[in-house]
């Protein structure tokens, strides 16, 4: 199944917390299973994923398709089954953003978080076509004039 996400921000109200269950955890944070997903319109297209049991564990994330419209990771049938996805539109695709010391930022396109928008169950997956993507894909620099 190819996943694309053109409307993720419209489905997440500002300041409203959505509880996301990640049964397998995230890479390096396997013991943390429950996160709150929240947004602030002033920070769009960025969102926050905060561990419910430990708010110090918070990830800056974004839907990669906002900046990369052709990004449609192909996920395995096992991931589709585990997430109980019936159609591609059920999937919300999110990438973890890394802020670098030099002020630049990257997004992980090789290990996206796929959320079933109906059940709010998620998995961090390695897409079938993952070798085409980078774990530190540079984000464009946007300047406010």
C-alpha positions in Angstrom: 0.0 0.0 0.0 1.3 3.4 -0.9 0.7 6.0 1.8 0.2 9.7 1.1 -1.0 12.5 3.4 -2.4 15.7 1.9 -4.8 16.6 4.7 -3.1 15.7 8.0 -3.1 19.1 9.5 -6.8 19.7 8.9 -7.6 16.5 10.9 -5.7 17.6 14.0 -7.3 20.6 15.9 -4.9 23.1 17.3 -4.1 22.6 21.0 -6.2 19.4 21.1 -4.3 16.4 22.2 -4.9 13.1 20.4 -3.7 10.0 22.1 -1.7 7.8 19.9 -0.8 4.2 20.8 2.5 2.8 19.4 2.5 -0.8 20.6 6.1 -1.5 19.3 7.4 1.9 20.5 9.7 4.1 18.4 13.3 3.2 17.6 15.3 3.8 20.7 12.1 4.4 22.8 10.5 0.9 22.6 9.2 1.0 26.1 7.1 4.1 25.6 3.8 3.1 24.0 1.4 6.1 24.5 1.9 9.5 23.0 -0.1 12.7 22.7 -0.1 14.3 19.2 -0.8 18.0 19.2 -0.3 21.0 17.0 -0.2 24.8 17.0 -1.3 26.6 13.8 1.6 29.0 14.2 4.1 26.1 13.9 2.5 24.4 10.9 3.5 22.1 9.3 5.2 20.9 12.4 3.5 18.9 15.1 4.5 17.5 18.5 4.5 13.9 19.7 4.9 13.8 23.5 5.3 10.7 25.6 2.3 10.5 28.1 4.4 9.0 30.9 7.4 11.2 30.4 6.8 14.7 28.8 10.5 15.2 28.6 10.4 12.7 25.7 8.9 14.8 22.9 9.5 14.6 19.2 9.1 17.3 16.6 7.3 15.7 13.6 5.7 16.7 10.3 3.8 15.2 7.5 6.6 14.9 4.8 4.1 15.2 1.9 3.6 18.9 2.9 7.0 19.7 1.5 7.5 16.6 -0.7 4.2 15.9 -2.5 5.7 12.9 -4.3 6.6 11.2 -1.0 4.4 8.1 -0.8 6.2 5.4 1.1 5.1 1.9 0.2 4.5 -0.2 3.3 4.4 -4.0 3.6 1.2 -6.0 3.9 2.3 -7.0 7.4 2.4 -3.3 8.4 -1.0 -2.8 6.7 -2.4 -5.7 8.7 -0.8 -4.7 12.0 -2.3 -1.2 11.6 -5.6 -2.5 10.4 -5.5 -0.1 7.4 -8.4 -0.7 4.9 -7.4 2.0 2.4 -4.5 4.4 1.9 -6.6 7.4 3.2 -6.7 5.7 6.6 -3.0 6.3 7.0 -1.5 9.5 8.4 2.3 9.6 7.5 4.6 11.5 9.9 8.4 12.0 9.9 10.6 12.7 12.9 12.4 16.1 12.5 15.9 16.5 13.8 17.1 20.1 14.5 20.9 20.4 14.0 23.2 22.7 15.9 23.9 24.8 12.8 20.2 25.8 12.6 19.4 23.4 9.8 16.8 20.6 10.1 16.3 17.2 8.6 13.3 14.7 8.4 13.5 11.0 8.6 11.9 9.7 5.4 13.3 6.1 5.8 11.5 5.4 9.1 8.1 7.2 9.0 5.5 6.8 11.6 2.3 5.6 10.1 -0.9 6.3 12.1 -4.3 4.7 11.5 -6.3 7.9 11.7 -9.4 5.8 12.7 -7.9 3.8 15.6 -5.0 6.1 16.5 -2.7 3.1 16.5 0.7 3.7 15.0 4.0 2.0 13.9 7.3 3.3 12.9 8.0 1.4 9.7 10.7 0.9 7.1 9.0 1.3 3.8 9.5 -1.4 1.1 11.0 1.4 -1.0 12.9 2.7 2.0 16.3 2.5 0.3 15.2 5.4 -1.9 14.8 7.6 1.2 17.2 9.1 3.8 17.0 9.1 7.6 18.3 12.7 7.5 16.6 14.3 4.5 17.4 18.1 4.6 14.4 20.4 5.1 14.4 23.5 2.9 15.3 26.7 4.6 12.3 29.0 4.8 13.0 32.7 5.4 10.5 35.1 6.7 10.9 38.5 5.1 
